[in-house]
């Protein structure tokens, strides 16, 4: 669906897929080589991208624990910021 090869670079993966998952849909991302990545696998990569110092077993604790998605939500916010469209005017004004 996207021109981006990596689902982490696709705004649909970051903005729309989490909503679909929360509504009970199964989301699978198709990679350029034809392999498939579940949205859960994408979220694991997203967490490793922004929190590489956190051991993987801690991800599961945060996701399943009382904090329930704090790192995931922060990772989505950071990815949204990284992917957001920056117009030439915004860039020239340095309004990041």
Buried (B, 14 or more C-beta within 10 A) or exposed (E): EEEBEBBBBBBBBBEEBBEEBEEEEEBEBEEEEEEEBEBEEBBBEBBBEBBEEBEEEBBEEBBEEEEEBEBBEEBBEBBEEEBEEEEEEEEEEEEE
